[in-house]
Amino acid sequence: MINVDLSTQNIFDSLKSDYTASSSNYYNKYAIAAEGLVLQLTASYSFNNFRNKQRGRADDASFKGGDAFKLIQQALNAQNLDIIMPY
């Protein structure tokens, strides 16, 4: 599979920024301007059509089965509390 992306920046030549910082002891003024249009062309090629069929977090199983999680769950169960995991 071939993917081709084209992106543009500063289409209207309007990328300008001014910044001023001052105090009783100093005065700084910065003026930043990009000149002209920027075009970026990116192409990529995928050698195979592999798709990961697993859904959810990659570390979901190890997180729920971790020792720290089990210890917390045991402590909460001893006090008749429960952990609610958002999905």
Secondary structure, DSSP 4 states (H G I P E B T S, - for coil): -EEEEEEEE-TTS--EEEEEEE-SS-EEEEEEE--S-EEEEEEEE-SS-------S-TTHHHHHTSHHHHHHHHHHHHTT-------
